[in-house]
Amino acid sequence: MSTVRRLGPSSENTRSAILDMVRSSGTVSRIELSEMSGLTPTSITRIVKSLIEDRLVVETGFSDSTGGKRRSLIELNPHARYAVGISLDDARLTYVVADLGGTVVGHHISAGIAGTPPSDVVLRIGDELEGLFLDLEIPTSDIVGIGVAGAGLDLSAGAERISLTSDDWDTFAVQEALETRMGLPVVRDNDAACAALGNFWAGRLSASQDFATLYMSNGFGLGLMIGGSVSRGSSSNVGEIGHMTLDIGGPACWCGSRGCLEILAGPRAIVGSAMADPALARDLGLSGDDAHLRHNFDMIARSAAGGDRRSAQLIERSAAYVAAAVLSVVNLLDLGRIYLAGPGFADAGDFYLRAITDRVARFARTKSVHGVEITLSDPGLDAAAVGAASLALQHVLTPHTRAERGV
C-alpha cells in the first residue's frame, strides 16, 4: 500500500498528521515528509518549524550523502511530553507513564477495583498518581493527559451493560471525576481498543498498516485499527468478538445468544470445565467462585504451561475456538497482522499463538496472496495501560486521528 497521504491546506489537523508521520518514520527528512504528504516543501518547512518550537520534534543530524546537499533529519523529541495510562481491572490497577514515543518511563501496580465503589477508586487513583509523579520528577505541565482503559468504558453513562464484571463502572462518570481530581484532561476507552492503540503508537506503525488486537481478560475484546484510528462503529461497540457465534446450538450466553466465543472458550468456561474434574480442581486448589475467576484461570494456565496434560487440554480446546474466531476476522477484514494482548495470554499465550497461527496459515482465504503475522503483544500484561497512555497522547497531539464516539 502506498505511504503517500495527500493532505489539504495547512491546519491543525495537517500539522498533527505531519507529526504522526514523523512518529511512524523514526527519522525522516523534510523532503520525505513532502513526498509522503503531498504538501509543498515550503509548507513542510513551516510546519516542522512550529513543531521544533513546541519541542515536539528535534533535528538529529544529516542523511548520507548521495552527491548533493545532505538532507537534515528530524525525529520525535520523546522527552517533550508525557501521558498517563491506567488499566482498570478486577485483579489490579496498572499505571504507566509513557513519553512521546510511547516508551514507558514509570510503572506502578496496586490493588484491583473488584468490589470497591468507583468514587473511592478515583480518590485512590489521584493519591497514587501524585506519588508516581513525585517519584519520577515529572512536572505536571509536561503531562498532556490521562487515558483510562477498562471493560465497557467506551459506552456513555446509562448505556446497556456489555460486561458481566463492569457493574457500577458502566454508569459512573470516571472521566469527569478523574479530571476534577487531577486537573488534567482525561480520555477513556475499552481495554481492547486501548491495547490496539498501544501497539500502533509504541510500535511506530504507520497509518497505512491496518491490524487488530485480540484482548483477553475475563472475556474477549477486539481492538481494530483502520487508517491510524480505532474503528468505532455506530455505537462505539466494534470488536465484540466474545459474542461471535461459533455454535448455533451451543450453550446459552449471558448476552442472550447461544454458542458465543466467550461462553465456549473464555476464562469462565475454562474454570467451569476444570471444576468438573474434582481431582484437577483439588490439585490446583481451585475455588470455582466468580470472585476468584482470574486466580483460578491463572492457576490452570500455569499448570498447562508447566506440562500438566489435563490443564493443557482445557487451554487447547479454548485456543481452538479462539483460532476459529480469529480466522473469521482475518477473512472478513483481510488483515495482515493480529496482536494478542491482555492478562489472559500471560501464562498460556503460547498455546493460543500456536493454534491461531496454524489455523490462519492453513485456512486464511488470502493465504496465497499474503501472510498474516500473529504476535504475542509486548508489553503483554500492561498492554491496556500503555494503550491508554497512547490514547491520551493521540487525543492531544494528533487530533486528526480522533473519531467521534457514537451515541
Secondary structure, DSSP 8 states (H G I E B T S, - for coil): --------SS-HHHHHHHHHHHHHHSSEEHHHHHHHH---HHHHHHHHHHHHHTTSEEEEEE---SSS---EEEEE-TTS-EEEEEE--SSEEEEEEEETTS-EEEEEEEE--TTS-HHHHHHHHHHHHHHHHHHHT--GGGEEEEEEE-TTTTS-TT-----TT-GGGGG--HHHHHHHHHSS-EEEE-HHHHHHHHHHHHTT--TT--EEEEEESSSEEEEEEETTEE--TTTT-TT-GGG-BS-TTS-B-TTS-BSBHHHHHSHHHHHHHHHTSHHHHHHHT----GGGHHHHHHHHHHHHHTT-HHHHHHHHHHHHHHHHHHHHHHHHHT-SEEEEESGGGTTTHHHHHHHHHHHHHHH-TTTTT---EEEE-SSGGGHHHHHHHHHHHHHHH-GGG------
